[in-house]
Amino acid sequence: MAQSAKLRIIPLAAQNARFVRASKFRSDENATLYVVAVSEPNHAIEIVRGKVADFSDDVEDLGRVSRDLVRALDLAPGNFIRIDHRYKVSA
């Protein structure tokens, strides 16, 4: 491992995250997707609803996100990131 590389320790409580969608209606092609670094679905929905979703948006939990993705996105517990066609991860 290179000296400049720094391992980030992710606490056990944040090993997994949630995939959340905010949209105007269920089949909305313009829905916004988020990865939220909390393990409880209702908590993830509360974060998105309270921070970025419009009052009338339909916000739903789509499922669990792996610890590996949380690490790759460098998400700290309780933080979130928008995922869309403009987001790019280089190898």
Phi and psi restraints in degrees (value plus and minus 20) as a CYANA .aco file:
   2 ALA   PHI     -85.9   -45.9
   2 ALA   PSI     129.1   169.1
   3 GLN   PHI     -82.0   -42.0
   3 GLN   PSI     -52.6   -12.6
   4 SER   PHI     -97.7   -57.7
   4 SER   PSI     -36.8     3.2
   5 ALA   PHI     -92.1   -52.1
   5 ALA   PSI     116.7   156.7
   6 LYS   PHI    -146.5  -106.5
   6 LYS   PSI     103.6   143.6
   7 LEU   PHI     -96.7   -56.7
   7 LEU   PSI     117.8   157.8
   8 ARG   PHI    -126.7   -86.7
   8 ARG   PSI     104.7   144.7
   9 ILE   PHI    -110.0   -70.0
   9 ILE   PSI     103.1   143.1
  10 ILE   PHI    -121.6   -81.6
  10 ILE   PSI     103.0   143.0
  11 PRO   PHI     -77.9   -37.9
  11 PRO   PSI     132.9   172.9
  12 LEU   PHI     -75.3   -35.3
  12 LEU   PSI     -56.3   -16.3
  13 ALA   PHI     -84.5   -44.5
  13 ALA   PSI     -41.2    -1.2
  14 ALA   PHI    -132.9   -92.9
  14 ALA   PSI       3.1    43.1
  15 GLN   PHI     -83.6   -43.6
  15 GLN   PSI     -53.7   -13.7
  16 ASN   PHI    -138.1   -98.1
  16 ASN   PSI     145.7   185.7
  17 ALA   PHI    -157.8  -117.8
  17 ALA   PSI    -196.4  -156.4
  18 ARG   PHI    -143.2  -103.2
  18 ARG   PSI     127.7   167.7
  19 PHE   PHI    -121.0   -81.0
  19 PHE   PSI      99.0   139.0
  20 VAL   PHI    -144.7  -104.7
  20 VAL   PSI     120.1   160.1
  21 ARG   PHI    -137.2   -97.2
  21 ARG   PSI     114.8   154.8
  22 ALA   PHI    -137.3   -97.3
  22 ALA   PSI     107.5   147.5
  23 SER   PHI    -170.2  -130.2
  23 SER   PSI     146.0   186.0
  24 LYS   PHI     -96.0   -56.0
  24 LYS   PSI     -49.5    -9.5
  25 PHE   PHI    -178.1  -138.1
  25 PHE   PSI     146.2   186.2
  26 ARG   PHI     -75.4   -35.4
  26 ARG   PSI     -61.4   -21.4
  27 SER   PHI    -120.6   -80.6
  27 SER   PSI       3.1    43.1
  28 ASP   PHI     -83.7   -43.7
  28 ASP   PSI      97.4   137.4
  29 GLU   PHI     -91.7   -51.7
  29 GLU   PSI     -33.6     6.4
  30 ASN   PHI    -122.8   -82.8
  30 ASN   PSI       4.0    44.0
  31 ALA   PHI     -81.7   -41.7
  31 ALA   PSI     132.4   172.4
  32 THR   PHI    -127.8   -87.8
  32 THR   PSI     114.0   154.0
  33 LEU   PHI    -130.4   -90.4
  33 LEU   PSI     123.2   163.2
  34 TYR   PHI    -154.5  -114.5
  34 TYR   PSI     127.2   167.2
  35 VAL   PHI    -125.6   -85.6
  35 VAL   PSI     102.7   142.7
  36 VAL   PHI    -136.2   -96.2
  36 VAL   PSI     104.1   144.1
  37 ALA   PHI    -103.1   -63.1
  37 ALA   PSI      43.6    83.6
  38 VAL   PHI    -159.5  -119.5
  38 VAL   PSI     134.6   174.6
  39 SER   PHI    -113.0   -73.0
  39 SER   PSI     -38.0     2.0
  40 GLU   PHI    -112.6   -72.6
  40 GLU   PSI     106.7   146.7
  41 PRO   PHI     -76.3   -36.3
  41 PRO   PSI     -65.0   -25.0
  42 ASN   PHI     -85.8   -45.8
  42 ASN   PSI     -55.0   -15.0
  43 HIS   PHI     -86.8   -46.8
  43 HIS   PSI     -61.5   -21.5
  44 ALA   PHI     -81.7   -41.7
  44 ALA   PSI     -62.8   -22.8
  45 ILE   PHI     -83.1   -43.1
  45 ILE   PSI     -63.0   -23.0
  46 GLU   PHI     -79.9   -39.9
  46 GLU   PSI     -61.6   -21.6
  47 ILE   PHI     -82.9   -42.9
  47 ILE   PSI     -68.9   -28.9
  48 VAL   PHI     -85.5   -45.5
  48 VAL   PSI     -64.2   -24.2
  49 ARG   PHI     -82.9   -42.9
  49 ARG   PSI     -59.3   -19.3
  50 GLY   PHI     -99.7   -59.7
  50 GLY   PSI     -45.2    -5.2
  51 LYS   PHI    -124.6   -84.6
  51 LYS   PSI     -58.0   -18.0
  52 VAL   PHI    -154.1  -114.1
  52 VAL   PSI     -43.4    -3.4
  53 ALA   PHI     -97.8   -57.8
  53 ALA   PSI     129.9   169.9
  54 ASP   PHI     -93.5   -53.5
  54 ASP   PSI     136.5   176.5
  55 PHE   PHI     -74.8   -34.8
  55 PHE   PSI     -58.2   -18.2
  56 SER   PHI    -109.1   -69.1
  56 SER   PSI     -21.1    18.9
  57 ASP   PHI     -86.7   -46.7
  57 ASP   PSI     127.3   167.3
  58 ASP   PHI    -108.9   -68.9
  58 ASP   PSI      95.7   135.7
  59 VAL   PHI    -134.0   -94.0
  59 VAL   PSI     104.6   144.6
  60 GLU   PHI    -158.9  -118.9
  60 GLU   PSI     127.6   167.6
  61 ASP   PHI    -103.2   -63.2
  61 ASP   PSI     109.0   149.0
  62 LEU   PHI    -121.5   -81.5
  62 LEU   PSI     -29.2    10.8
  63 GLY   PHI     119.2   159.2
  63 GLY   PSI    -197.0  -157.0
  64 ARG   PHI    -101.4   -61.4
  64 ARG   PSI     126.3   166.3
  65 VAL   PHI    -134.6   -94.6
  65 VAL   PSI     119.9   159.9
  66 SER   PHI     -89.9   -49.9
  66 SER   PSI     136.2   176.2
  67 ARG   PHI     -79.5   -39.5
  67 ARG   PSI     -55.2   -15.2
  68 ASP   PHI     -82.0   -42.0
  68 ASP   PSI     -60.7   -20.7
  69 LEU   PHI     -88.5   -48.5
  69 LEU   PSI     -59.3   -19.3
  70 VAL   PHI     -78.5   -38.5
  70 VAL   PSI     -63.8   -23.8
  71 ARG   PHI     -85.2   -45.2
  71 ARG   PSI     -64.6   -24.6
  72 ALA   PHI     -81.9   -41.9
  72 ALA   PSI     -55.0   -15.0
  73 LEU   PHI    -105.0   -65.0
  73 LEU   PSI     -27.7    12.3
  74 ASP   PHI      37.2    77.2
  74 ASP   PSI      25.9    65.9
  75 LEU   PHI    -110.2   -70.2
  75 LEU   PSI     106.3   146.3
  76 ALA   PHI    -100.4   -60.4
  76 ALA   PSI     134.8   174.8
  77 PRO   PHI     -73.1   -33.1
  77 PRO   PSI     111.4   151.4
  78 GLY   PHI      68.5   108.5
  78 GLY   PSI     -32.3     7.7
  79 ASN   PHI    -108.0   -68.0
  79 ASN   PSI     147.1   187.1
  80 PHE   PHI    -164.7  -124.7
  80 PHE   PSI     143.8   183.8
  81 ILE   PHI    -161.0  -121.0
  81 ILE   PSI     120.6   160.6
  82 ARG   PHI     -98.8   -58.8
  82 ARG   PSI     115.8   155.8
  83 ILE   PHI    -138.1   -98.1
  83 ILE   PSI     100.4   140.4
  84 ASP   PHI    -171.8  -131.8
  84 ASP   PSI    -192.6  -152.6
  85 HIS   PHI     -85.7   -45.7
  85 HIS   PSI     -36.4     3.6
  86 ARG   PHI    -108.8   -68.8
  86 ARG   PSI     -33.6     6.4
  87 TYR   PHI    -101.1   -61.1
  87 TYR   PSI     105.4   145.4
  88 LYS   PHI    -147.6  -107.6
  88 LYS   PSI     117.3   157.3
  89 VAL   PHI    -136.2   -96.2
  89 VAL   PSI     105.4   145.4
  90 SER   PHI    -114.2   -74.2
  90 SER   PSI     127.6   167.6
